[in-house]
Amino acid sequence: MNRGIRKELALLAGIASVGCWLAREKRWARGLALGAAALQFWPTLGYTFRNRSVVITGSSRGLGLALAEQFLREGARVALIARDSDELDRAQALLQQRVSGQVFTISCDMTQPAEVKRTFELIEGVFGRIDILVNNAGAIVIGPIESMERADFESLLDLQVHAIVHATQTVLPIFREYGGGRVVNICSIGGKVAVPHMSAYCAAKFALAGLSAVMAAELAADNVTVTTVFPGMMRVGSPIKAVIKGDHEKEFAWFAMGDVLPGFSVSARNAARTILSAVRAGDAQVIFPSTAKLAVMAQSNFPEISAFVMRTAARFFPKGQSFERKTGAESRDWLERQSWYPFFQPAIEAAEEENNQKPDAEPRFNLEL
């Protein structure tokens, strides 16, 4: 029984205990309360990452890089996969400065099945096996739905749904050979709550959320645990790599500011620790930070109020329309001209530096078009 099941059973037992107490069934109330406490505090059997072989897609920067660092700190061997070989070189150098451990880097386009197969075979040859697959590769396109094109939706679905299906299917025979494994699908709060001006992104993440839940059910028979991760805002420095449409500068501004607002975002390292804790426990899903959990609860329990809030918020989003794609790095002039920007500038620049985010790629590359 994993940690998540025990916590949910503990909550149900606690609620039942209160009900029995109110019904004056004190013996049942005490028994259920003790059961709830036992379920809540019983130690989780330790799945260790030491000497495990971990493959992380999209790991040359951002959350993927932070996850690689945390796995290395836990004694794992890590294979970094990304398309940009220069980014991979920088990522490997950063990791060597921060932590010891075996790191293998390889350039691969996860949307190309033949490349993925060759890459996984090579990694298995280097490490001897693969124990954990982290499907982290992704992209972001921001702008009003009127500015979105079919290619925007297709590119995100290809990378964040089709590529994950193929990567998982490719690694399954390896998992079976060694008695099981773990798959970690990095989804998003955008796969639980629809965010205005992120239509293509939310469409792909909602699809991934459903796909991941089915994978978790089916692959359990092969001793493969699937953990779906729903992070909210994270300080990973990714806005400069986002693809912007519509009113480019205003769209970039709201997205970049959301990344660093105190209390609404978490650092990449804290996010990585939270994810590893969930993977270690074998949790089916993890949602963080607390603001993301509240948003999901509101969406589930008060759908009409949530819809009203989103409709109201959407009225304040930028109104400009443009099919032209620009990177976040090409769209930040308006934000940098604001008098209050210097208060946030250090946090934004620190996140970019720490997470290997460089403004050196074009929007078509970032969106994998």
Residue pairs with C-beta under 8 A, 6 or more apart in sequence:
2 44
2 281
2 282
2 283
2 284
3 44
3 281
3 282
3 283
4 281
4 282
4 283
4 284
4 285
6 39
6 40
6 42
7 39
7 40
9 39
10 35
10 36
10 37
10 39
10 40
11 36
13 32
13 33
13 35
13 36
13 39
14 32
14 33
14 36
16 32
17 28
17 29
17 30
17 32
17 33
17 36
18 29
20 26
20 28
20 29
20 32
21 29
44 280
44 281
46 280
47 279
47 280
47 281
47 282
48 74
48 75
48 280
49 71
49 74
49 75
49 76
49 132
49 276
49 280
50 74
50 75
50 76
51 75
51 76
51 77
52 71
52 75
52 76
52 77
52 131
52 132
53 76
53 77
53 79
53 123
53 127
53 128
53 129
53 130
53 131
53 132
54 68
54 71
54 76
54 77
54 78
54 79
54 131
54 132
54 133
54 134
55 79
55 81
55 120
55 123
55 130
55 132
55 133
55 134
55 171
56 64
56 67
56 68
56 71
56 78
56 79
56 80
56 81
56 134
56 136
57 64
57 81
57 82
57 110
57 133
57 134
57 135
57 136
57 137
57 163
57 167
58 64
58 81
58 82
58 110
58 136
58 137
58 138
59 65
59 67
59 68
59 78
59 80
59 81
59 82
59 91
59 134
59 136
60 80
60 82
60 84
60 87
60 88
60 90
60 91
60 105
60 356
61 82
61 87
61 91
61 236
61 237
61 241
61 355
61 356
61 357
62 236
62 237
62 238
62 241
62 268
62 355
62 356
62 357
63 136
63 186
63 231
63 234
63 236
63 268
63 271
63 272
63 355
64 80
64 82
64 134
64 136
64 137
65 80
65 91
65 94
65 95
65 268
65 355
65 356
66 236
66 268
66 269
66 271
66 272
66 355
67 134
67 136
67 272
67 275
67 276
68 78
68 80
68 91
68 95
68 103
69 95
69 98
69 99
69 269
69 272
70 269
70 272
70 273
70 275
70 276
71 78
71 132
71 276
72 78
72 95
72 99
72 100
72 101
72 103
73 99
73 101
74 276
75 101
76 101
76 132
77 101
77 102
77 103
77 104
77 127
78 101
78 102
78 103
78 104
79 103
79 104
79 105
79 106
79 123
79 126
79 127
80 88
80 91
80 92
80 103
80 104
80 105
80 106
81 105
81 106
81 107
81 108
81 110
81 119
81 137
82 88
82 91
82 105
82 107
82 108
82 137
83 107
83 108
83 109
83 365
83 368
84 107
84 361
84 365
85 107
87 356
87 358
88 105
88 106
88 107
89 105
90 356
90 358
91 105
91 356
92 103
92 105
94 356
95 101
95 103
96 103
102 127
104 123
104 126
104 127
106 119
106 122
106 123
108 115
108 116
108 118
108 119
109 115
109 368
110 116
110 137
110 159
110 163
110 166
110 167
111 158
111 159
111 162
111 163
111 368
113 166
113 170
116 163
116 166
116 167
116 170
117 170
120 130
120 167
120 170
120 171
120 174
123 130
124 130
124 174
129 174
129 177
129 178
130 171
130 174
130 175
130 181
131 178
131 181
131 182
132 181
132 182
132 183
132 184
132 279
133 167
133 168
133 171
133 181
133 182
133 183
133 184
134 184
134 186
135 163
135 164
135 167
135 168
135 183
135 184
135 185
135 186
136 184
136 186
137 159
137 160
137 163
138 156
138 159
138 160
138 186
139 155
139 156
139 159
139 160
139 243
139 366
139 367
139 368
140 198
140 201
140 238
140 241
140 242
140 243
141 148
141 152
141 155
141 156
141 198
141 200
141 201
141 242
141 243
141 244
141 245
141 325
141 367
142 197
142 198
142 201
142 242
142 243
142 244
142 245
142 246
142 251
142 252
142 255
143 197
143 244
143 245
143 246
143 251
143 322
144 197
144 245
144 246
144 317
144 318
144 319
144 321
145 197
145 199
146 246
146 321
147 245
147 246
147 321
147 322
147 323
148 199
148 200
148 245
149 323
151 369
152 200
152 243
152 245
152 367
153 199
153 200
153 203
153 204
155 200
155 367
155 368
155 369
156 200
156 201
156 203
156 204
156 367
157 203
157 204
157 207
158 368
159 204
159 368
160 204
160 205
160 207
160 208
161 204
161 207
161 208
161 211
164 185
164 208
164 211
165 211
168 183
168 215
168 219
171 181
171 183
172 219
172 222
172 224
174 181
175 181
175 222
175 223
175 224
176 222
179 223
180 222
180 223
180 224
180 225
181 223
181 224
181 225
182 224
182 225
182 226
182 227
182 279
182 282
183 215
183 219
183 224
183 225
183 226
183 227
184 226
184 227
184 229
184 275
184 279
185 208
185 211
185 212
185 215
185 226
185 227
185 228
185 229
186 229
186 231
186 275
187 205
187 208
187 209
187 212
187 228
187 229
187 230
188 201
188 205
188 230
188 231
189 195
189 230
189 231
189 232
189 233
189 287
189 292
189 295
189 296
190 198
190 201
190 202
190 205
190 206
191 202
191 205
191 206
191 208
191 209
191 230
192 209
192 230
192 287
192 292
192 295
192 296
192 299
193 295
193 296
193 299
193 306
194 202
194 206
194 310
195 201
195 202
195 310
196 310
196 313
196 314
196 317
197 246
197 251
197 314
197 317
197 318
208 228
209 228
209 230
212 226
212 228
213 228
213 284
215 226
216 225
216 226
216 227
216 228
216 284
219 225
219 226
225 279
225 282
226 284
227 275
227 278
227 279
227 282
227 283
227 284
227 285
227 286
228 284
228 285
228 286
229 275
229 278
229 285
229 286
230 285
230 286
230 287
230 288
230 292
230 296
231 266
231 271
231 275
231 287
231 288
231 292
232 264
232 265
232 266
232 287
232 288
232 289
232 291
232 292
232 295
233 258
233 259
233 261
233 264
233 265
233 266
233 289
233 291
233 292
234 259
234 265
234 266
234 267
234 268
234 271
235 259
235 260
235 265
235 266
235 267
235 268
235 347
235 351
236 259
236 268
236 271
236 351
236 355
236 357
237 259
237 348
237 351
237 352
237 353
237 354
237 355
237 357
238 259
238 328
238 355
238 357
239 252
239 255
239 256
239 259
239 328
239 348
240 327
240 328
240 329
240 332
240 352
240 357
240 359
241 327
241 328
241 329
241 357
241 359
241 361
241 366
242 252
242 255
242 327
242 328
242 366
243 325
243 326
243 327
243 328
243 363
243 366
243 367
244 251
244 252
244 325
244 326
244 327
244 328
244 330
244 331
244 363
245 251
245 322
245 323
245 324
245 325
245 326
246 318
246 320
246 321
246 322
247 318
247 319
247 320
247 321
247 322
248 322
248 324
248 326
248 330
248 331
249 331
249 332
249 333
249 334
249 335
250 318
250 320
250 334
251 317
251 318
251 331
252 328
252 331
252 332
252 334
252 335
253 332
253 334
253 335
253 338
254 317
254 318
255 328
256 328
256 332
256 335
256 348
257 335
257 344
258 264
258 265
259 265
259 348
259 351
260 344
260 347
260 348
260 351
263 291
264 289
264 291
265 289
266 274
266 288
266 289
267 351
268 351
268 354
268 355
271 288
274 286
274 288
275 286
277 286
278 285
278 286
287 293
287 296
298 305
298 306
299 306
325 363
325 364
325 367
326 363
327 359
327 361
327 362
327 363
327 366
328 359
329 359
330 359
330 363
335 341
336 345
351 357
352 358
